[in-house]
Structure formats: C-alpha cells, structure tokens
Amino acid sequence: MDNEHARTILEFQITRNITNLFKDFLNTIEDLKEEELFNEKMGKFESVFSEMKCARLRKKILTCGNDSIRELNSLIDKLEINFKK
C-alpha cells in the first residue's frame, strides 16, 4: 500500500471518529435540554439549559471537533505513513 493510500485511509478514520465523538456530545446536549429543575422562586419547573446556551455549546463542540480534524490532517501531511501488510 503506497503512502498516499495509507494517508487517505488514516484521514478518513480520524475524521469519522472525531465526527462520531462530537455527534455524541451534541446528543448529550439535547438530552440535557430536556431535563428540568424545580425553580422554587418561580414555583415551576424550568429547563436546565436555555435555547441560547444550547446553541453556544453546540457551536463550541462543532468548532472544537472541526479544529481537531484540521490539526490532525495537517500533522498527517507531514508524515510518511505505511501500513503493515
């Protein structure tokens, strides 16, 4: 397997795994958005996270994930990669 083919496979696997990781984080935010706590002052249940806070967290997660993919792909470009046969 030549270096270019090995690099392509490695980039694909890194991208796939990081993407799955930040999808899991986004699902966790959605789960937390559904949770409610009782606000004694207001006398009612309220969401733990506001829509605005969820949107900010979502943006941070996507930014961090995409930055990680770019950084790792940049590092891969500097390496010579060969897989065992």
Backbone as XML, in Angstrom:
<?xml version="1.0"?>
<chain id="A" units="angstrom">
  <residue number="1" name="MET">
    <atom name="N" x="0.852" y="-1.166" z="0.000"/>
    <atom name="CA" x="0.000" y="0.000" z="0.000"/>
    <atom name="C" x="0.904" y="1.236" z="0.000"/>
  </residue>
  <residue number="2" name="ASP">
    <atom name="N" x="0.663" y="2.149" z="-0.933"/>
    <atom name="CA" x="1.521" y="3.331" z="-1.020"/>
    <atom name="C" x="1.150" y="4.364" z="0.051"/>
  </residue>
  <residue number="3" name="ASN">
    <atom name="N" x="2.046" y="5.319" z="0.236"/>
    <atom name="CA" x="1.905" y="6.336" z="1.273"/>
    <atom name="C" x="0.613" y="7.144" z="1.115"/>
  </residue>
  <residue number="4" name="GLU">
    <atom name="N" x="0.268" y="7.503" z="-0.110"/>
    <atom name="CA" x="-0.927" y="8.329" z="-0.354"/>
    <atom name="C" x="-2.203" y="7.579" z="0.024"/>
  </residue>
  <residue number="5" name="HIS">
    <atom name="N" x="-2.257" y="6.313" z="-0.323"/>
    <atom name="CA" x="-3.433" y="5.498" z="0.013"/>
    <atom name="C" x="-3.535" y="5.321" z="1.533"/>
  </residue>
  <residue number="6" name="ALA">
    <atom name="N" x="-2.422" y="5.071" z="2.183"/>
    <atom name="CA" x="-2.409" y="4.911" z="3.641"/>
    <atom name="C" x="-2.852" y="6.210" z="4.313"/>
  </residue>
  <residue number="7" name="ARG">
    <atom name="N" x="-2.367" y="7.336" z="3.810"/>
    <atom name="CA" x="-2.738" y="8.637" z="4.368"/>
    <atom name="C" x="-4.231" y="8.894" z="4.230"/>
  </residue>
  <residue number="8" name="THR">
    <atom name="N" x="-4.790" y="8.557" z="3.077"/>
    <atom name="CA" x="-6.221" y="8.743" z="2.835"/>
    <atom name="C" x="-7.054" y="7.918" z="3.807"/>
  </residue>
  <residue number="9" name="ILE">
    <atom name="N" x="-6.651" y="6.680" z="4.015"/>
    <atom name="CA" x="-7.371" y="5.810" z="4.961"/>
    <atom name="C" x="-7.298" y="6.374" z="6.372"/>
  </residue>
  <residue number="10" name="LEU">
    <atom name="N" x="-6.107" y="6.797" z="6.787"/>
    <atom name="CA" x="-5.929" y="7.349" z="8.127"/>
    <atom name="C" x="-6.736" y="8.630" z="8.316"/>
  </residue>
  <residue number="11" name="GLU">
    <atom name="N" x="-6.718" y="9.518" z="7.349"/>
    <atom name="CA" x="-7.513" y="10.751" z="7.436"/>
    <atom name="C" x="-9.003" y="10.443" z="7.549"/>
  </residue>
  <residue number="12" name="PHE">
    <atom name="N" x="-9.466" y="9.488" z="6.768"/>
    <atom name="CA" x="-10.877" y="9.110" z="6.821"/>
    <atom name="C" x="-11.249" y="8.587" z="8.204"/>
  </residue>
  <residue number="13" name="GLN">
    <atom name="N" x="-10.423" y="7.713" z="8.771"/>
    <atom name="CA" x="-10.713" y="7.129" z="10.080"/>
    <atom name="C" x="-10.696" y="8.191" z="11.184"/>
  </residue>
  <residue number="14" name="ILE">
    <atom name="N" x="-9.744" y="9.098" z="11.128"/>
    <atom name="CA" x="-9.677" y="10.173" z="12.122"/>
    <atom name="C" x="-10.912" y="11.052" z="12.028"/>
  </residue>
  <residue number="15" name="THR">
    <atom name="N" x="-11.260" y="11.465" z="10.820"/>
    <atom name="CA" x="-12.435" y="12.309" z="10.618"/>
    <atom name="C" x="-13.696" y="11.612" z="11.104"/>
  </residue>
  <residue number="16" name="ARG">
    <atom name="N" x="-13.845" y="10.350" z="10.761"/>
    <atom name="CA" x="-15.037" y="9.587" z="11.166"/>
    <atom name="C" x="-15.144" y="9.485" z="12.679"/>
  </residue>
  <residue number="17" name="ASN">
    <atom name="N" x="-14.037" y="9.188" z="13.345"/>
    <atom name="CA" x="-14.070" y="9.020" z="14.797"/>
    <atom name="C" x="-14.311" y="10.337" z="15.526"/>
  </residue>
  <residue number="18" name="ILE">
    <atom name="N" x="-13.679" y="11.399" z="15.099"/>
    <atom name="CA" x="-13.909" y="12.698" z="15.746"/>
    <atom name="C" x="-15.336" y="13.170" z="15.488"/>
  </residue>
  <residue number="19" name="THR">
    <atom name="N" x="-15.842" y="12.960" z="14.286"/>
    <atom name="CA" x="-17.217" y="13.333" z="13.970"/>
    <atom name="C" x="-18.199" y="12.569" z="14.853"/>
  </residue>
  <residue number="20" name="ASN">
    <atom name="N" x="-17.968" y="11.270" z="15.034"/>
    <atom name="CA" x="-18.832" y="10.487" z="15.921"/>
    <atom name="C" x="-18.762" y="11.003" z="17.358"/>
  </residue>
  <residue number="21" name="LEU">
    <atom name="N" x="-17.577" y="11.409" z="17.793"/>
    <atom name="CA" x="-17.410" y="11.936" z="19.143"/>
    <atom name="C" x="-18.227" y="13.211" z="19.322"/>
  </residue>
  <residue number="22" name="PHE">
    <atom name="N" x="-18.106" y="14.166" z="18.390"/>
    <atom name="CA" x="-18.864" y="15.386" z="18.621"/>
    <atom name="C" x="-20.352" y="15.214" z="18.361"/>
  </residue>
  <residue number="23" name="LYS">
    <atom name="N" x="-20.768" y="14.212" z="17.586"/>
    <atom name="CA" x="-22.204" y="13.902" z="17.472"/>
    <atom name="C" x="-22.740" y="13.390" z="18.811"/>
  </residue>
  <residue number="24" name="ASP">
    <atom name="N" x="-21.935" y="12.580" z="19.499"/>
    <atom name="CA" x="-22.336" y="12.097" z="20.822"/>
    <atom name="C" x="-22.466" y="13.253" z="21.810"/>
  </residue>
  <residue number="25" name="PHE">
    <atom name="N" x="-21.531" y="14.217" z="21.751"/>
    <atom name="CA" x="-21.627" y="15.389" z="22.616"/>
    <atom name="C" x="-22.889" y="16.189" z="22.308"/>
  </residue>
  <residue number="26" name="LEU">
    <atom name="N" x="-23.211" y="16.343" z="21.030"/>
    <atom name="CA" x="-24.420" y="17.084" z="20.652"/>
    <atom name="C" x="-25.677" y="16.371" z="21.145"/>
  </residue>
  <residue number="27" name="ASN">
    <atom name="N" x="-25.679" y="15.042" z="21.068"/>
    <atom name="CA" x="-26.826" y="14.275" z="21.592"/>
    <atom name="C" x="-26.954" y="14.449" z="23.097"/>
  </residue>
  <residue number="28" name="THR">
    <atom name="N" x="-25.828" y="14.531" z="23.799"/>
    <atom name="CA" x="-25.852" y="14.745" z="25.240"/>
    <atom name="C" x="-26.462" y="16.099" z="25.569"/>
  </residue>
  <residue number="29" name="ILE">
    <atom name="N" x="-26.112" y="17.118" z="24.791"/>
    <atom name="CA" x="-26.716" y="18.441" z="24.999"/>
    <atom name="C" x="-28.226" y="18.376" z="24.812"/>
  </residue>
  <residue number="30" name="GLU">
    <atom name="N" x="-28.660" y="17.666" z="23.780"/>
    <atom name="CA" x="-30.102" y="17.537" z="23.545"/>
    <atom name="C" x="-30.784" y="16.841" z="24.718"/>
  </residue>
  <residue number="31" name="ASP">
    <atom name="N" x="-30.141" y="15.821" z="25.272"/>
    <atom name="CA" x="-30.693" y="15.131" z="26.446"/>
    <atom name="C" x="-30.787" y="16.079" z="27.635"/>
  </residue>
  <residue number="32" name="LEU">
    <atom name="N" x="-29.746" y="16.873" z="27.857"/>
    <atom name="CA" x="-29.742" y="17.822" z="28.974"/>
    <atom name="C" x="-30.783" y="18.916" z="28.785"/>
  </residue>
  <residue number="33" name="LYS">
    <atom name="N" x="-31.025" y="19.278" z="27.536"/>
    <atom name="CA" x="-32.015" y="20.313" z="27.247"/>
    <atom name="C" x="-33.411" y="19.872" z="27.700"/>
  </residue>
  <residue number="34" name="GLU">
    <atom name="N" x="-33.646" y="18.564" z="27.683"/>
    <atom name="CA" x="-34.952" y="18.025" z="28.073"/>
    <atom name="C" x="-35.136" y="17.972" z="29.592"/>
  </residue>
  <residue number="35" name="GLU">
    <atom name="N" x="-34.026" y="18.008" z="30.340"/>
    <atom name="CA" x="-34.118" y="17.925" z="31.791"/>
    <atom name="C" x="-34.620" y="19.236" z="32.367"/>
  </residue>
  <residue number="36" name="GLU">
    <atom name="N" x="-35.350" y="19.111" z="33.447"/>
    <atom name="CA" x="-35.888" y="20.292" z="34.109"/>
    <atom name="C" x="-35.585" y="20.236" z="35.600"/>
  </residue>
  <residue number="37" name="LEU">
    <atom name="N" x="-35.438" y="21.408" z="36.196"/>
    <atom name="CA" x="-35.258" y="21.542" z="37.637"/>
    <atom name="C" x="-36.369" y="22.433" z="38.172"/>
  </residue>
  <residue number="38" name="PHE">
    <atom name="N" x="-36.753" y="22.176" z="39.408"/>
    <atom name="CA" x="-37.799" y="22.998" z="40.012"/>
    <atom name="C" x="-37.196" y="24.306" z="40.507"/>
  </residue>
  <residue number="39" name="ASN">
    <atom name="N" x="-37.743" y="25.422" z="40.039"/>
    <atom name="CA" x="-37.313" y="26.747" z="40.462"/>
    <atom name="C" x="-38.251" y="27.185" z="41.581"/>
  </residue>
  <residue number="40" name="GLU">
    <atom name="N" x="-37.743" y="27.138" z="42.815"/>
    <atom name="CA" x="-38.594" y="27.457" z="43.971"/>
    <atom name="C" x="-39.071" y="28.907" z="43.933"/>
  </residue>
  <residue number="41" name="LYS">
    <atom name="N" x="-38.220" y="29.806" z="43.482"/>
    <atom name="CA" x="-38.577" y="31.223" z="43.428"/>
    <atom name="C" x="-39.757" y="31.461" z="42.486"/>
  </residue>
  <residue number="42" name="MET">
    <atom name="N" x="-39.725" y="30.750" z="41.341"/>
    <atom name="CA" x="-40.791" y="30.910" z="40.351"/>
    <atom name="C" x="-41.949" y="29.945" z="40.600"/>
  </residue>
  <residue number="43" name="GLY">
    <atom name="N" x="-41.685" y="28.897" z="41.388"/>
    <atom name="CA" x="-42.728" y="27.915" z="41.686"/>
    <atom name="C" x="-43.073" y="27.019" z="40.518"/>
  </residue>
  <residue number="44" name="LYS">
    <atom name="N" x="-42.105" y="26.783" z="39.634"/>
    <atom name="CA" x="-42.369" y="25.906" z="38.488"/>
    <atom name="C" x="-41.068" y="25.244" z="38.019"/>
  </residue>
  <residue number="45" name="PHE">
    <atom name="N" x="-41.234" y="24.248" z="37.150"/>
    <atom name="CA" x="-40.080" y="23.572" z="36.567"/>
    <atom name="C" x="-39.568" y="24.371" z="35.378"/>
  </residue>
  <residue number="46" name="GLU">
    <atom name="N" x="-38.241" y="24.398" z="35.241"/>
    <atom name="CA" x="-37.613" y="25.109" z="34.131"/>
    <atom name="C" x="-36.518" y="24.252" z="33.529"/>
  </residue>
  <residue number="47" name="SER">
    <atom name="N" x="-36.236" y="24.490" z="32.267"/>
    <atom name="CA" x="-35.163" y="23.774" z="31.587"/>
    <atom name="C" x="-33.821" y="24.110" z="32.225"/>
  </residue>
  <residue number="48" name="VAL">
    <atom name="N" x="-32.932" y="23.120" z="32.244"/>
    <atom name="CA" x="-31.590" y="23.324" z="32.769"/>
    <atom name="C" x="-30.818" y="24.265" z="31.846"/>
  </residue>
  <residue number="49" name="PHE">
    <atom name="N" x="-30.984" y="24.090" z="30.537"/>
    <atom name="CA" x="-30.297" y="24.907" z="29.540"/>
    <atom name="C" x="-31.309" y="25.677" z="28.711"/>
  </residue>
  <residue number="50" name="SER">
    <atom name="N" x="-31.006" y="26.938" z="28.478"/>
    <atom name="CA" x="-31.835" y="27.734" z="27.580"/>
    <atom name="C" x="-31.467" y="27.378" z="26.139"/>
  </residue>
  <residue number="51" name="GLU">
    <atom name="N" x="-32.312" y="27.784" z="25.213"/>
    <atom name="CA" x="-32.015" y="27.556" z="23.794"/>
    <atom name="C" x="-30.716" y="28.251" z="23.399"/>
  </residue>
  <residue number="52" name="MET">
    <atom name="N" x="-30.506" y="29.450" z="23.948"/>
    <atom name="CA" x="-29.301" y="30.203" z="23.613"/>
    <atom name="C" x="-28.044" y="29.488" z="24.134"/>
  </residue>
  <residue number="53" name="LYS">
    <atom name="N" x="-28.123" y="28.974" z="25.351"/>
    <atom name="CA" x="-26.968" y="28.261" z="25.908"/>
    <atom name="C" x="-26.692" y="26.991" z="25.110"/>
  </residue>
  <residue number="54" name="CYS">
    <atom name="N" x="-27.733" y="26.273" z="24.728"/>
    <atom name="CA" x="-27.558" y="25.058" z="23.909"/>
    <atom name="C" x="-26.906" y="25.404" z="22.574"/>
  </residue>
  <residue number="55" name="ALA">
    <atom name="N" x="-27.326" y="26.507" z="21.971"/>
    <atom name="CA" x="-26.751" y="26.925" z="20.684"/>
    <atom name="C" x="-25.267" y="27.263" z="20.843"/>
  </residue>
  <residue number="56" name="ARG">
    <atom name="N" x="-24.903" y="27.949" z="21.943"/>
    <atom name="CA" x="-23.488" y="28.274" z="22.184"/>
    <atom name="C" x="-22.661" y="27.017" z="22.389"/>
  </residue>
  <residue number="57" name="LEU">
    <atom name="N" x="-23.190" y="26.063" z="23.178"/>
    <atom name="CA" x="-22.468" y="24.811" z="23.410"/>
    <atom name="C" x="-22.313" y="24.016" z="22.120"/>
  </residue>
  <residue number="58" name="ARG">
    <atom name="N" x="-23.373" y="23.978" z="21.322"/>
    <atom name="CA" x="-23.331" y="23.274" z="20.044"/>
    <atom name="C" x="-22.243" y="23.861" z="19.143"/>
  </residue>
  <residue number="59" name="LYS">
    <atom name="N" x="-22.190" y="25.189" z="19.070"/>
    <atom name="CA" x="-21.186" y="25.863" z="18.236"/>
    <atom name="C" x="-19.771" y="25.547" z="18.730"/>
  </residue>
  <residue number="60" name="LYS">
    <atom name="N" x="-19.561" y="25.574" z="20.044"/>
    <atom name="CA" x="-18.246" y="25.256" z="20.608"/>
    <atom name="C" x="-17.828" y="23.829" z="20.276"/>
  </residue>
  <residue number="61" name="ILE">
    <atom name="N" x="-18.750" y="22.890" z="20.419"/>
    <atom name="CA" x="-18.444" y="21.484" z="20.135"/>
    <atom name="C" x="-18.067" y="21.307" z="18.670"/>
  </residue>
  <residue number="62" name="LEU">
    <atom name="N" x="-18.849" y="21.893" z="17.773"/>
    <atom name="CA" x="-18.561" y="21.770" z="16.346"/>
    <atom name="C" x="-17.226" y="22.429" z="15.984"/>
  </residue>
  <residue number="63" name="THR">
    <atom name="N" x="-16.956" y="23.584" z="16.570"/>
    <atom name="CA" x="-15.695" y="24.276" z="16.306"/>
    <atom name="C" x="-14.513" y="23.444" z="16.788"/>
  </residue>
  <residue number="64" name="CYS">
    <atom name="N" x="-14.595" y="22.933" z="18.008"/>
    <atom name="CA" x="-13.505" y="22.110" z="18.558"/>
    <atom name="C" x="-13.291" y="20.846" z="17.722"/>
  </residue>
  <residue number="65" name="GLY">
    <atom name="N" x="-14.366" y="20.191" z="17.333"/>
    <atom name="CA" x="-14.251" y="18.979" z="16.528"/>
    <atom name="C" x="-13.620" y="19.254" z="15.172"/>
  </residue>
  <residue number="66" name="ASN">
    <atom name="N" x="-14.095" y="20.289" z="14.506"/>
    <atom name="CA" x="-13.545" y="20.627" z="13.192"/>
    <atom name="C" x="-12.094" y="21.093" z="13.281"/>
  </residue>
  <residue number="67" name="ASP">
    <atom name="N" x="-11.761" y="21.850" z="14.335"/>
    <atom name="CA" x="-10.363" y="22.263" z="14.533"/>
    <atom name="C" x="-9.468" y="21.052" z="14.760"/>
  </residue>
  <residue number="68" name="SER">
    <atom name="N" x="-9.945" y="20.089" z="15.523"/>
    <atom name="CA" x="-9.169" y="18.868" z="15.789"/>
    <atom name="C" x="-8.914" y="18.086" z="14.505"/>
  </residue>
  <residue number="69" name="ILE">
    <atom name="N" x="-9.944" y="17.963" z="13.684"/>
    <atom name="CA" x="-9.786" y="17.258" z="12.407"/>
    <atom name="C" x="-8.751" y="17.970" z="11.540"/>
  </residue>
  <residue number="70" name="ARG">
    <atom name="N" x="-8.849" y="19.293" z="11.433"/>
    <atom name="CA" x="-7.893" y="20.057" z="10.625"/>
    <atom name="C" x="-6.469" y="19.913" z="11.153"/>
  </residue>
  <residue number="71" name="GLU">
    <atom name="N" x="-6.289" y="20.002" z="12.469"/>
    <atom name="CA" x="-4.954" y="19.876" z="13.063"/>
    <atom name="C" x="-4.344" y="18.505" z="12.800"/>
  </residue>
  <residue number="72" name="LEU">
    <atom name="N" x="-5.140" y="17.463" z="13.006"/>
    <atom name="CA" x="-4.623" y="16.110" z="12.789"/>
    <atom name="C" x="-4.313" y="15.865" z="11.316"/>
  </residue>
  <residue number="73" name="ASN">
    <atom name="N" x="-5.162" y="16.349" z="10.420"/>
    <atom name="CA" x="-4.884" y="16.186" z="8.997"/>
    <atom name="C" x="-3.631" y="16.959" z="8.588"/>
  </residue>
  <residue number="74" name="SER">
    <atom name="N" x="-3.405" y="18.112" z="9.200"/>
    <atom name="CA" x="-2.193" y="18.880" z="8.933"/>
    <atom name="C" x="-0.959" y="18.115" z="9.406"/>
  </residue>
  <residue number="75" name="LEU">
    <atom name="N" x="-1.070" y="17.480" z="10.556"/>
    <atom name="CA" x="0.028" y="16.667" z="11.071"/>
    <atom name="C" x="0.297" y="15.467" z="10.163"/>
  </residue>
  <residue number="76" name="ILE">
    <atom name="N" x="-0.758" y="14.830" z="9.694"/>
    <atom name="CA" x="-0.616" y="13.666" z="8.809"/>
    <atom name="C" x="0.130" y="14.051" z="7.534"/>
  </residue>
  <residue number="77" name="ASP">
    <atom name="N" x="-0.120" y="15.260" z="7.034"/>
    <atom name="CA" x="0.566" y="15.720" z="5.819"/>
    <atom name="C" x="2.085" y="15.756" z="5.980"/>
  </residue>
  <residue number="78" name="LYS">
    <atom name="N" x="2.556" y="15.859" z="7.212"/>
    <atom name="CA" x="3.989" y="15.939" z="7.483"/>
    <atom name="C" x="4.637" y="14.569" z="7.710"/>
  </residue>
  <residue number="79" name="LEU">
    <atom name="N" x="3.823" y="13.522" z="7.693"/>
    <atom name="CA" x="4.329" y="12.179" z="7.975"/>
    <atom name="C" x="4.373" y="11.308" z="6.728"/>
  </residue>
  <residue number="80" name="GLU">
    <atom name="N" x="5.229" y="10.345" z="6.779"/>
    <atom name="CA" x="5.234" y="9.295" z="5.760"/>
    <atom name="C" x="4.599" y="8.065" z="6.427"/>
  </residue>
  <residue number="81" name="ILE">
    <atom name="N" x="3.487" y="7.622" z="5.882"/>
    <atom name="CA" x="2.699" y="6.571" z="6.535"/>
    <atom name="C" x="2.701" y="5.313" z="5.695"/>
  </residue>
  <residue number="82" name="ASN">
    <atom name="N" x="3.004" y="4.197" z="6.334"/>
    <atom name="CA" x="2.925" y="2.887" z="5.701"/>
    <atom name="C" x="2.259" y="1.931" z="6.662"/>
  </residue>
  <residue number="83" name="PHE">
    <atom name="N" x="1.373" y="1.098" z="6.150"/>
    <atom name="CA" x="0.731" y="0.088" z="6.973"/>
    <atom name="C" x="1.385" y="-1.257" z="6.755"/>
  </residue>
  <residue number="84" name="LYS">
    <atom name="N" x="1.299" y="-2.094" z="7.776"/>
    <atom name="CA" x="1.815" y="-3.461" z="7.639"/>
    <atom name="C" x="0.951" y="-4.224" z="6.655"/>
  </residue>
  <residue number="85" name="LYS">
    <atom name="N" x="1.591" y="-5.144" z="5.967"/>
    <atom name="CA" x="0.831" y="-5.962" z="5.004"/>
    <atom name="C" x="0.243" y="-7.159" z="5.668"/>
  </residue>
</chain>
